[in-house]
């Protein structure tokens, strides 16, 4: 039995990951920022599948809280699983911003940096003592690190950084048998960035027209892939960028 820690697990991609992992017999600690009821609903869904889960509050933009969060993880592991360590870490939590380079404020840039670079870096650092050797790390990036759209530079720059971070994790953690890979979704029909991919028919159709498989992505497309990446079948893949975009902008 494996235990995962998934940041941003109350909705969207993180929720789908936790549910797909439950289907594969894995348990999860999920984090939420403010949507406690939604997170608790995910815990109940996982329990209905016969697995265990715990929801913990975490604001990834506030690195000063990470030590306290690690303490919460220790308690959850002890109380729920009688364990001291977990197996897999998924750095998924995030938010977007749509602003041109000319209009970007320093505050907006710093927010993206804190959430998408500083948080995965230092949260991973602080959680590594709680990870089992032989575990896995997935850092969630974005197709926007490969292709470019106006008004996405602050977000995309950070995702480029996280892909470099992933390769360094793979190199440095190899002696512990811990692998690290990047999962880079394309446009997915969630409420991310205002939900335009999901809710705007014109945006949805435009993305589908540029995608080899002819549609936009769904949360379950990413959740299923994350579960596969955290299975034994993925054991020899390390330091790689896995894009899941259905063949967007090929």
SULURDA-V672265 format. One line per field, one symbol per residue. ss: DSSP state (H for helix, E for strand, C for the rest). phi: phi as a letter, one per 20 degrees, with the letter a starting at -180 (. if undefined). psi: psi as a letter, one per 40 degrees, with the letter a starting at -180 (. if undefined). Layout:
BEGIN
ss->???
phi->???
psi->???
END
This chain:
BEGIN
ss->CCEEEECCCCCHHHHHHHHHHHHCCCEEEEEECCCHHHHHHHHHHHHHCCCCEEEEECCCCCHHHHHHHHHHHHHHHHHHHCCCCEEEEEECCCCCCCCCCCCCCHHHHHHHHHHHHHHHHHHHHHHHHHEEEEEEEEEECCHHHCCCCCCCHHHHHHHHHHHHHHHHHHHHHHHHCCEEEEEEECCECCCHHHHHHHHCHHHHHHHHHCECCCCCECHHHHHHHHHHHCCHHHCCCCCCEEEECCCECC
phi->.dddcdemdeblffffgffffffendebdddcecefffffffgfffffenddbcdcfbdffdffeffffgfffgfffffedlcdcddcddedgrbdbdbfgfdfeffffffffffdcffgfeffgfegfeefgnfccddedagffddccgmdggffgfffffffgfffggffeggemeebcdddfefcfceflnmffedegffgfffgfedgembefdgffegffgfffddffdfddbmdddeccmnelf
psi->hihihhifeeibdddddddddddeeiiihiiicegdddddddddddddeeiiihhihhheegdeedddddddddddddddefieiidihhgdhiiihgiiddehiddddddddddeddddddddddedeehiieaihhhhbideedihiieeddddddddddddddddddddeddeehihihhgiahigaeifeedddehdddddddddehdeeiiiidddddddddddeideedehhfihhhgeefhf.
END
